[in-house]
Amino acid sequence: MQSAFDILVKVNCSHSYFYDGIFSGFSIKVTDGTNKILQNHDLIMRPFNGGFYILYDQNFAGTTRTREDVLNETLTLDFTLILTDPLFYNYTADAPVQIDQSIYFFNNSLNLAGSLHTDDFVSENDVQPLTYFTEQFFVKPFAKLILALNSGLQNEYTIKFNAKSTYWRYILMSNYLQELNNPAIIDADSTNAFGIPAKVNLPGNLQVNAFTSGDALPLSQRPAKAFQLAENYETSSSKYRVVIRSLPYPDISAISRLPNSSSNFSDIFIY
């Protein structure tokens, strides 16, 4: 009989940092045991950008079978996810504290709402220590994913990561910017979201003005707000001069913490 494949289950991976919501910074591997199950039951793992399908052949062993027939076999599939984005932990919220000793662990027995993790987004609640797994790893993987193929299997699951929020700190470096009269960083509504500047000390005994956002702002490929540098700014007046019309966004490769602080800061140097 000619093969006729249909979708058994679809697994997506999303991340709020990316403008399209798709996270594709990983590769997928199956264990030897899972590979044998796939072969013996005419199942195929088919990856796509940001996830993978498990497909089943509707024509199996000379007969026609349904999705329910496959799920009645009560199989278990074991996947290993390998991280390929070295900056992932820089822009991801609720990452494990001890990354080198932890592995994300996802499975479809935790949540009935199409999720493979315990909460709305992946968090430290979805991490297990290396010692939790009996499998021996030559290289520590990013995550383990277990899919139980039974009558409770949903058509689609999503692993959702949330973007980290940091305090944005614009640091004015050039002499010209240091000499601005009553400078401010404003948004499109002319609202001053960064308050008054404060002096910060840089290497070489250099002291410059810096603006820090009042709240932590989410990191994003396309942030929701754009900011401008202005001078002669007064809260009750629209008469000010725009010095830099579009300030740069944070660099996710440069995130720091101040001494004795648990908050993350994104330093953005303006020349």
C-alpha positions in Angstrom: 0.0 0.0 0.0 1.2 3.5 -0.7 2.2 5.6 2.3 -0.2 8.3 3.4 1.1 10.4 6.3 -1.0 12.5 8.6 -0.2 14.6 11.7 -0.1 12.8 15.0 1.0 15.8 17.0 2.7 19.1 16.5 5.1 20.7 18.9 5.9 24.4 18.7 8.5 26.5 20.5 7.9 30.2 20.9 9.7 33.2 22.5 8.3 36.6 23.2 11.7 38.2 22.5 11.3 37.6 18.7 9.0 39.7 16.6 7.5 36.7 15.0 7.2 34.8 18.3 9.1 31.8 16.9 12.1 30.3 18.8 14.3 28.2 16.5 17.6 28.2 18.4 17.8 24.5 19.0 18.2 21.2 17.2 16.3 18.0 18.0 17.7 14.6 18.5 15.9 11.3 19.3 17.3 8.6 21.5 18.1 5.2 20.0 15.1 3.7 21.7 12.8 6.4 20.3 14.3 5.9 16.8 13.3 2.2 17.0 9.8 3.0 18.1 9.4 5.5 15.2 10.7 2.9 12.7 8.6 0.0 14.1 5.4 1.9 14.1 5.8 3.9 10.8 6.1 7.2 12.6 8.3 10.1 11.3 9.7 13.1 13.2 9.7 16.0 10.9 11.3 19.2 12.1 10.3 22.7 11.0 11.4 26.2 11.9 10.5 26.5 15.6 9.3 22.9 16.3 8.5 19.5 14.8 5.8 17.2 13.8 5.2 13.5 14.6 3.6 12.0 11.5 2.0 8.6 11.2 1.4 6.4 8.2 -2.4 5.8 7.8 -1.5 2.6 5.9 0.3 0.3 8.2 0.9 -3.5 8.0 -1.5 -3.9 5.1 -4.4 -2.1 6.8 -5.7 1.4 7.3 -5.3 2.9 10.8 -6.5 6.1 12.5 -4.8 8.5 14.9 -6.7 6.8 17.7 -5.3 3.4 16.6 -1.8 4.8 17.0 -2.5 6.3 20.4 -3.9 3.0 21.7 -0.4 1.6 21.4 0.5 3.9 24.4 4.1 4.6 23.2 6.6 7.0 24.8 8.9 9.2 22.7 12.1 10.7 24.2 13.7 13.8 22.6 16.8 15.8 23.4 17.0 19.5 22.5 20.4 21.0 21.8 20.7 24.8 22.2 22.3 26.5 19.2 21.8 30.2 20.3 24.6 31.2 22.6 22.8 34.4 23.8 19.6 32.6 24.7 20.0 33.0 28.5 20.8 36.8 28.0 17.3 37.6 26.8 15.2 34.9 28.5 13.3 35.4 31.7 13.3 32.9 34.7 16.3 31.0 33.5 17.9 28.5 36.0 20.4 30.0 38.4 22.9 27.1 37.9 22.7 26.7 34.1 25.7 24.3 34.0 24.0 21.8 36.3 20.4 22.0 35.1 18.3 20.8 32.2 14.9 21.9 31.1 12.4 19.0 31.3 9.2 19.1 29.3 6.5 16.6 29.0 2.8 16.4 28.2 1.6 15.1 31.6 1.8 18.4 33.3 -0.8 20.7 31.8 -4.0 20.0 29.8 -4.0 23.4 28.1 -1.6 22.5 25.2 1.5 23.3 27.2 4.5 21.1 28.0 5.5 23.1 31.1 3.8 23.9 34.4 3.1 27.6 34.1 2.1 30.0 31.3 5.8 30.4 30.4 8.8 28.2 31.0 10.4 28.9 34.3 12.7 27.4 36.9 9.8 25.1 37.8 10.6 23.2 34.6 14.2 22.5 35.4 15.8 19.3 36.7 19.3 18.7 38.0 21.6 16.5 35.9 21.3 13.8 38.5 17.6 13.5 37.9 18.2 11.7 34.6 19.5 8.1 34.3 20.7 8.9 30.7 24.4 9.6 30.4 25.3 12.8 28.5 28.6 13.5 26.8 27.5 17.1 26.5 24.8 18.6 28.7 21.7 19.1 26.6 19.5 22.2 26.6 16.3 20.2 27.4 14.7 16.8 27.5 11.2 16.3 26.1 9.0 13.3 26.8 5.8 12.7 24.8 3.4 10.1 26.0 1.4 8.9 23.0 -1.9 7.9 24.6 -5.6 8.8 24.4 -4.9 12.1 26.2 -2.5 13.4 23.5 -3.6 16.7 22.2 -3.2 17.7 18.6 -0.7 20.5 19.3 1.6 21.7 22.1 3.7 24.8 22.6 6.7 25.5 24.7 6.6 29.2 25.6 9.6 31.2 26.7 9.3 34.8 28.0 11.7 37.7 27.4 13.8 39.1 30.2 13.2 42.6 31.4 16.1 44.9 32.2 16.5 48.5 33.3 17.7 50.5 30.3 20.5 52.9 31.1 21.5 55.4 28.5 25.0 56.7 29.2 26.0 60.1 27.5 29.6 59.8 26.6 30.7 62.8 24.4 31.5 66.2 25.7 28.8 67.7 23.5 26.1 65.5 25.1 27.4 66.2 28.6 26.9 69.9 28.0 23.2 69.7 27.0 20.9 72.0 28.9 18.2 70.2 30.8 18.4 66.9 28.8 15.7 64.2 28.9 14.9 61.0 27.3 11.3 61.0 26.0 9.0 58.6 24.2 6.7 59.3 21.2 4.2 61.0 23.5 6.8 63.4 24.8 6.7 61.7 28.2 9.9 61.6 30.2 10.1 57.9 31.1 13.7 58.1 32.4 13.6 60.9 34.9 16.5 63.2 35.6 20.1 62.1 34.8 22.5 60.8 37.5 26.2 60.8 37.5 27.9 57.4 36.9 31.6 56.6 37.3 33.4 54.9 34.4 36.9 53.6 34.2 39.6 56.3 34.1 37.9 58.4 36.7 35.4 59.5 34.1 32.1 60.8 35.4 29.2 61.2 33.0 25.4 61.6 32.9 23.2 58.6 32.6 19.5 58.1 32.4 17.9 54.9 33.8 14.4 53.8 33.0 11.9 54.0 35.9 10.8 50.4 35.3 12.4 47.3 33.9 11.6 47.1 30.1 11.2 43.9 28.2 13.9 43.0 25.7 12.6 42.5 22.2 13.8 42.4 18.6 11.3 45.2 17.9 10.6 47.0 21.2 7.2 48.5 21.5 8.5 52.0 22.3 11.1 54.2 20.7 13.0 56.9 22.7 14.6 60.2 21.8 17.2 62.4 23.5 16.0 66.0 23.9 17.3 69.1 25.6 15.6 72.2 27.1 12.9 69.8 28.3 10.1 70.9 30.6 7.4 68.6 31.7 4.6 71.0 31.1 5.9 72.3 27.8 6.3 70.9 24.3 9.0 73.4 23.5 12.2 71.3 23.5 14.9 70.4 20.9 15.3 66.8 19.8 19.0 66.0 19.8 18.9 62.3 18.7 15.6 61.3 17.1 15.9 57.6 17.5 18.0 56.1 20.3 19.5 52.6 19.9 17.9 49.6 21.7 19.8 47.5 24.2 22.4 45.0 23.0 21.4 41.6 24.4 25.1 40.6 24.5 25.8 43.3 27.1 23.6 42.8 30.2 25.0 43.5 33.7 24.1 43.8 37.3 25.1 46.5 39.7 26.9 45.5 43.0 24.5 44.3 45.7 21.6 44.3 43.2 19.5 41.5 41.7 18.2 43.7 38.9 19.5 43.4 35.3 20.8 46.5 33.5 21.3 47.1 29.8 23.9 49.8 29.3 23.6 51.8 26.1 26.5 54.2 25.4 25.6 57.3 23.3 28.3 59.3 21.6 
